[in-house]
Amino acid sequence: MNKKNSIIMVVLFLFIAGVLFVGLSGKGGGFFRKKVQEPAERAEQEKQGQAAPSGHQGHGTAPAQPQVADSFSGGTESGAASPEEPQTIEIPEAGQRFIGVKTTGAVEKSLNRTIRTVGRVEYDERRIATVNTKIEGWIENLRVNYTGRYVKKGETLAEIYSPELVASQQEYLNILKWSRQGAAPAGAEEPSVLNRMLAQDAEAMRQAARQRLRFWDITEAQIRKMEETGSPLRTLAVFSPVSGYVVQKLAVQGMKVQPGERLFDLVDTSTVWVVADIYEHELALVRTGQKAEITLDSLPGKVFVATIDYVSPLLAGETRTAKIRFSLDNQAGNLKPQMFAKVALKVDLGRRLVVPEDALINTGARQLVYVDKGDGFFEPREVGVGVKAEGMAEILSGLQAGEKVASAATFLIDSEARLKGVVKQ
């Protein structure tokens, strides 16, 4: 027998000893009594013909026996009682003081609940960028050569040599030279109409060649430099599309690259996400726009206040949880991805009819409370229970505002009620 069971046995022994002691010394016959029928009720029954049978008149009238309220069914030991009469168990005032019975009224009050969970700092997926090329070539100069380096938007990451790109640049320069010199054939009288047609064709070809270079990610500055020098650029500079950190580097000095091949993964950490788990039974209380307080062990004393940006429509089958997401400003860079965070989400439940959680007896199949009927009588009553918060439980049915229920020593009352048959197992 472990320590917990030993303590329970001692408490029950002391309780039973106290009941027997007071029961033998008092007039009431003990702390717990079923409700006894009053003399007025017996007189009414005798008046209605429920007295002793006439066959016993010659031998004297038998003394009237007290009618005792039966258990949960509502009957009596010597006859049928009114089905409307509630089943109660009596606890005299002395017994209530001995076992520590307290009563509390059912009241309507504003209820708030705090959902506490854990989260994790993750990248803002909207600020992740991948760098690749649209041409085939070789990396001749790798400017960013390690993971974790911070780069600025527009900074050169690598330089790639591509024979195809060089040929396209040369084609553009030839078309540009032709359009500048004029398109009239040598020795011709240069009719104005023909010149205009040839000039228009040359300009259209120049624009098409220029657009092809732009599709290959050659910038306007690079094209202007090529036009000024009259010679093609040997290498294509690959620029960073965002300011952030290199989280993955696949590019290696001298390697051959193919169109669409990923070279770098970059992420801007000026804004990060905190993703937390919410259990299935709490999802009904969570919605976008609710505020939460977020703390991290690495930043003691710092509290981040954020609102829910997103509630996942999917539930994880293994953990029975759904993801919620917050966005946090991280200009200082103190929030590192994969850090753990504590999330406290405060939910306003509005005004509800509540009783203390200690007043509830959970039988597994139903919830019971013991309603104080006055004069030491308590009635077991089944209730519907809603949300629980701040040590209180919402009552959906079975109680009215103002009714008093036992809020302490309820398990002792329930135990005796079951022994007396007032409550069925």
SEROZA-90032 format. One line per 10 residues: their letters; for each residue z, x, y of C-alpha. Coordinates in Angstrom, 2 decimals. Last residue first. Example, Ala and Ser with C-alpha at 12.3 -4.5 7.8 and 13.67 -1.06 7.14 Angstrom:
<pts>
sa	7.14 13.67 -1.06; 7.80 12.30 -4.50 .
</pts>
This chain:
<pts>
qkvvgklrae	-8.50 -24.08 4.18; -7.42 -27.49 5.40; -5.22 -27.71 8.46; -2.14 -29.96 8.49; -1.47 -29.00 4.87; 2.05 -27.78 5.53; 1.15 -24.24 4.48; -1.99 -24.38 6.58; -0.06 -25.49 9.65; 2.49 -22.74 8.98 .
sdilftaasa	-0.20 -20.05 9.04; -1.90 -21.54 12.10; 1.33 -21.56 14.09; 1.97 -17.94 13.11; -1.62 -16.94 13.98; -1.26 -18.63 17.37; 1.72 -16.50 18.32; 0.33 -16.41 21.88; -2.28 -18.54 23.69; -1.25 -22.03 22.52 .
vkegaqlgsl	-3.43 -24.57 24.29; -2.94 -26.72 27.37; -5.46 -29.34 28.49; -6.35 -29.03 32.17; -10.14 -28.93 31.76; -11.18 -30.77 28.64; -11.48 -29.33 25.16; -13.65 -29.90 22.06; -16.97 -28.63 23.39; -18.58 -25.62 25.10 .
ieamgeakvg	-15.43 -23.58 25.61; -16.13 -20.13 27.11; -13.86 -17.35 25.90; -11.69 -15.17 28.15; -10.63 -11.53 27.81; -12.89 -10.51 30.70; -15.92 -11.90 28.88; -16.80 -14.09 25.90; -19.85 -16.33 25.76; -19.87 -19.74 24.11 .
vgverpeffg	-17.33 -21.35 21.76; -17.44 -24.86 20.35; -13.99 -26.23 19.55; -12.12 -27.52 16.49; -8.66 -28.90 17.23; -5.28 -28.20 15.69; -2.66 -30.37 17.42; 0.65 -28.91 18.54; 3.90 -30.89 18.91; 6.96 -29.45 20.68 .
dgkdvyvlqr	7.65 -32.43 22.91; 4.16 -32.09 24.44; 0.67 -32.32 22.97; 0.01 -28.57 23.22; -3.49 -28.04 21.77; -3.81 -25.51 18.97; -7.29 -23.95 19.06; -9.79 -23.68 16.24; -13.17 -21.98 15.75; -15.33 -22.77 12.72 .
agtniladep	-16.82 -21.41 9.49; -15.22 -17.96 9.61; -11.76 -19.33 10.26; -11.66 -17.91 13.79; -8.45 -18.95 15.53; -8.89 -18.93 19.29; -6.02 -18.81 21.79; -6.14 -15.01 21.91; -9.59 -15.24 23.57; -7.92 -16.84 26.58 .
vvlrrgldvk	-9.40 -20.23 27.56; -12.55 -20.96 29.53; -14.57 -23.75 31.17; -17.40 -21.99 33.01; -18.37 -21.10 36.57; -21.19 -18.56 36.91; -22.15 -15.93 34.33; -22.62 -13.07 36.82; -23.78 -10.04 34.82; -22.78 -6.46 35.60 .
lavkafmqpk	-24.79 -3.76 33.81; -22.93 -0.49 33.23; -25.22 2.31 32.00; -24.04 5.70 30.76; -26.66 8.45 30.76; -27.87 11.09 28.29; -30.20 13.83 29.54; -33.56 13.93 27.71; -35.53 14.55 30.94; -33.53 16.37 33.62 .
lngaqndlsf	-32.01 14.55 36.57; -30.88 17.05 39.20; -34.40 17.58 40.56; -33.41 16.99 44.18; -36.31 14.55 44.66; -35.18 12.61 41.62; -35.40 8.95 42.65; -34.46 6.68 39.75; -36.50 4.02 37.94; -34.69 1.82 35.39 .
rikatrtega	-35.88 0.58 32.00; -34.69 -1.82 29.31; -35.37 -1.31 25.62; -34.55 -3.85 22.91; -31.97 -3.53 20.14; -31.62 -4.69 16.54; -31.12 -1.04 15.45; -33.59 -0.85 12.55; -35.79 -3.79 13.56; -36.39 -2.54 17.09 .
llpsvydita	-37.09 -5.59 19.23; -40.25 -5.98 21.32; -40.67 -7.80 24.64; -39.24 -4.75 26.44; -37.37 -5.48 29.64; -38.78 -3.72 32.71; -37.81 -2.65 36.19; -34.05 -3.23 35.90; -32.44 -2.34 39.20; -30.74 0.92 40.15 .
vfvkgplsdl	-27.44 2.17 41.54; -26.81 5.84 40.74; -23.17 6.97 40.66; -22.24 10.63 41.14; -18.58 11.49 40.51; -19.42 13.87 37.67; -23.11 14.89 37.51; -23.58 16.44 34.04; -21.64 13.59 32.44; -24.16 11.13 33.83 .
tieakqgtrv	-23.59 7.80 35.57; -25.73 4.69 36.02; -24.56 1.52 37.77; -26.69 -1.57 37.18; -28.51 -4.13 39.28; -30.45 -7.07 37.87; -34.08 -7.34 39.02; -35.54 -7.83 35.55; -33.49 -9.93 33.15; -30.51 -9.52 30.84 .
laleheyida	-28.04 -12.22 29.73; -30.20 -13.60 26.90; -30.64 -10.04 25.61; -26.95 -9.64 24.82; -27.02 -10.90 21.22; -29.96 -8.60 20.40; -28.30 -5.44 21.61; -29.55 -3.69 24.75; -30.77 -0.09 24.58; -31.32 2.08 27.67 .
vvwvtstdvl	-34.28 3.90 29.26; -33.66 5.85 32.47; -36.95 6.71 34.14; -37.77 9.57 36.47; -39.18 9.99 39.97; -39.78 13.36 41.64; -40.45 14.59 38.11; -44.24 14.92 38.41; -45.64 15.76 35.01; -48.42 18.09 33.89 .
dflregpqvk	-50.20 18.47 30.56; -52.69 21.35 30.40; -55.95 22.31 28.65; -57.16 19.15 26.91; -60.72 19.36 25.59; -62.99 16.75 27.19; -66.07 18.97 27.17; -65.46 22.01 24.96; -63.47 25.13 25.75; -63.91 28.67 24.50 .
mgqvalkqvv	-60.81 30.86 24.73; -60.72 33.98 26.89; -57.13 33.53 28.18; -55.45 30.65 26.39; -55.31 26.97 27.42; -53.04 24.67 25.42; -50.19 24.51 27.91; -47.69 21.63 27.67; -44.96 20.56 30.07; -46.45 22.20 33.15 .
ygsvpsfval	-44.26 20.97 35.98; -45.21 18.93 39.01; -47.54 18.45 41.94; -50.57 16.49 40.85; -54.32 16.91 40.10; -54.02 20.65 39.42; -57.33 22.43 40.00; -59.84 23.93 37.55; -62.02 26.55 39.26; -65.59 26.81 37.95 .
trlpsgteem	-66.90 30.32 37.45; -70.07 32.20 38.41; -70.70 30.28 41.63; -74.40 29.91 42.39; -76.12 31.89 45.17; -77.41 30.79 48.58; -74.26 32.04 50.30; -73.90 29.09 52.68; -75.08 26.48 50.19; -72.74 27.81 47.49 .
kriqaetidw	-69.80 27.76 49.91; -70.67 24.17 50.85; -70.75 23.20 47.16; -67.36 24.82 46.53; -65.82 22.99 49.50; -67.28 19.68 48.32; -65.56 20.15 44.97; -67.22 20.85 41.62; -65.74 18.30 39.23; -68.73 18.09 36.86 .
frlrqraaqr	-69.58 14.72 38.36; -69.77 16.48 41.74; -72.40 18.87 40.36; -74.46 15.93 39.12; -74.15 14.32 42.55; -75.59 17.42 44.19; -78.57 17.41 41.86; -79.21 13.73 42.60; -78.82 14.27 46.38; -81.27 17.17 46.28 .
maeadqalmr	-83.78 15.13 44.28; -83.56 12.27 46.80; -83.96 14.73 49.68; -87.04 16.26 48.10; -88.59 12.83 47.50; -87.96 11.81 51.11; -89.44 15.05 52.37; -92.53 14.55 50.18; -93.05 11.05 51.55; -92.55 12.16 55.15 .
nlvspeeaga	-94.90 15.04 54.76; -97.55 12.79 53.25; -97.34 10.35 56.17; -97.43 13.14 58.79; -100.65 14.68 57.50; -100.09 18.38 57.02; -103.66 19.65 57.35; -103.19 21.26 53.97; -103.50 24.98 53.48; -100.23 25.29 51.52 .
paagqrswkl	-98.81 22.01 50.17; -96.41 20.09 52.49; -92.80 19.79 51.13; -90.90 21.29 54.00; -88.93 24.51 54.11; -85.54 22.77 54.10; -86.30 20.42 51.19; -87.65 23.29 49.11; -84.55 25.42 49.72; -82.25 22.54 48.73 .
inlyeqqsav	-84.25 21.90 45.57; -83.96 25.56 44.63; -80.21 25.62 45.39; -79.62 22.52 43.24; -81.46 24.06 40.31; -79.40 27.22 40.67; -76.20 25.17 40.56; -77.35 23.35 37.43; -78.15 26.66 35.75; -74.70 28.05 36.60 .
lepsyiealt	-73.06 24.91 35.17; -74.95 25.25 31.91; -73.99 28.93 31.65; -70.29 27.95 31.98; -67.57 30.35 33.12; -64.14 28.75 33.55; -61.41 29.59 36.08; -57.83 28.39 35.44; -54.91 26.53 37.05; -55.96 26.62 40.69 .
egkkvyrgty	-53.50 24.72 42.93; -54.73 21.38 44.30; -51.40 19.60 43.84; -48.64 22.14 43.55; -47.55 23.88 40.38; -44.12 24.33 38.78; -44.11 26.48 35.65; -42.50 25.01 32.57; -45.07 26.28 30.06; -46.67 29.64 30.67 .
nvrlneiwge	-50.03 31.13 31.73; -51.04 29.39 34.93; -53.88 31.46 36.50; -56.02 31.88 33.37; -59.17 33.77 34.41; -62.29 33.92 32.27; -61.79 30.71 30.28; -65.06 30.13 28.44; -67.60 27.32 28.72; -68.65 23.79 27.84 .
iktnvtairr	-68.42 21.24 30.61; -66.42 18.12 31.43; -63.08 19.91 31.72; -59.46 19.02 30.95; -56.15 18.50 32.78; -53.73 15.77 31.67; -51.44 13.96 34.10; -48.03 12.28 33.78; -46.71 10.45 36.85; -47.07 6.85 35.62 .
edyevrgvtr	-45.19 7.81 32.46; -42.05 8.48 34.48; -40.52 11.10 32.24; -37.29 10.25 30.41; -33.56 10.16 31.12; -31.66 8.55 28.26; -29.49 5.49 28.06; -26.11 4.35 26.82; -24.62 0.87 26.92; -22.04 -1.18 28.74 .
itrnlskeva	-22.58 -4.86 29.47; -20.10 -6.08 32.07; -19.41 -9.80 32.11; -18.42 -11.99 34.99; -16.90 -15.46 34.83; -16.20 -17.79 37.71; -13.47 -20.23 36.70; -12.99 -23.62 35.06; -9.61 -23.97 33.40; -8.14 -24.61 29.95 .
gttkvgifrq	-4.38 -24.43 30.38; -2.25 -21.72 28.84; 0.63 -21.96 26.39; 2.96 -19.29 25.08; 4.75 -19.14 21.70; 6.99 -16.12 21.22; 8.23 -16.62 17.64; 11.86 -17.25 18.62; 11.12 -19.03 21.89; 8.83 -21.51 20.15 .
gaepieitqp	11.41 -22.07 17.41; 14.09 -22.93 19.93; 11.72 -25.34 21.65; 11.03 -27.17 18.43; 7.71 -26.55 16.70; 6.11 -29.73 15.40; 2.76 -29.76 13.63; 0.13 -32.30 14.52; -2.52 -34.45 12.93; -4.09 -36.84 15.41 .
eepsaagset	-3.56 -40.63 14.95; -6.95 -42.35 15.08; -7.00 -42.91 11.30; -3.90 -45.11 11.59; -1.60 -44.51 8.65; -2.03 -45.49 5.00; 1.17 -45.70 2.97; 4.07 -43.81 1.44; 3.12 -40.12 2.06; 1.00 -40.87 5.05 .
ggsfsdavqp	-2.75 -40.48 5.69; -4.57 -38.59 8.49; -6.80 -36.43 6.27; -5.67 -33.14 7.94; -2.14 -33.43 6.60; -0.08 -36.51 6.11; 2.23 -37.89 8.77; 5.65 -38.62 7.30; 7.02 -42.18 7.02; 10.82 -42.21 6.84 .
qapatghgqh	12.21 -44.31 3.89; 13.86 -47.67 4.56; 17.00 -48.22 2.49; 16.55 -50.56 -0.47; 17.69 -54.12 0.16; 20.35 -55.45 -2.12; 20.31 -56.24 -5.84; 19.28 -59.85 -5.57; 16.68 -58.95 -2.94; 14.90 -56.43 -5.21 .
gspaaqgqke	12.13 -58.81 -6.38; 11.36 -59.59 -2.76; 9.50 -56.27 -2.30; 10.83 -53.81 0.36; 9.35 -54.12 3.88; 5.57 -53.98 4.71; 5.39 -57.66 5.67; 4.18 -57.28 9.26; 7.76 -57.29 10.62; 8.65 -54.49 8.25 .
qeareapeqv	5.74 -52.43 9.58; 6.83 -53.03 13.17; 10.38 -52.06 12.30; 9.09 -48.82 10.71; 7.10 -47.97 13.86; 10.14 -48.59 16.05; 12.18 -46.30 13.79; 9.77 -43.37 14.55; 7.50 -41.93 11.87; 8.13 -38.24 11.28 .
kkrffgggkg	5.58 -35.61 12.59; 5.42 -32.68 10.24; 8.07 -30.13 10.87; 8.06 -26.43 11.76; 11.11 -24.79 13.28; 13.63 -25.90 10.62; 15.67 -28.89 9.34; 16.09 -30.41 12.78; 19.84 -30.23 12.80; 20.16 -26.49 12.88 .
slgvflvgai	22.04 -24.01 10.65; 19.85 -24.16 7.56; 16.57 -24.22 9.55; 17.74 -21.48 11.89; 18.42 -19.14 8.98; 15.40 -20.16 6.90; 12.99 -19.72 9.81; 14.53 -16.38 10.75; 14.24 -15.10 7.16; 10.59 -16.25 7.01 .
flflvvmiis	9.75 -14.36 10.23; 11.59 -11.23 9.17; 9.74 -11.18 5.84; 6.39 -11.83 7.55; 6.95 -8.94 9.96; 7.98 -6.59 7.12; 4.91 -7.54 5.05; 2.58 -6.94 8.00; 4.10 -3.50 8.66; 3.67 -2.51 5.01 .
nkknm	0.03 -3.66 5.05; -0.72 -1.42 8.04; 1.01 1.60 6.49; -1.04 1.52 3.31; 0.00 0.00 0.00 .
</pts>
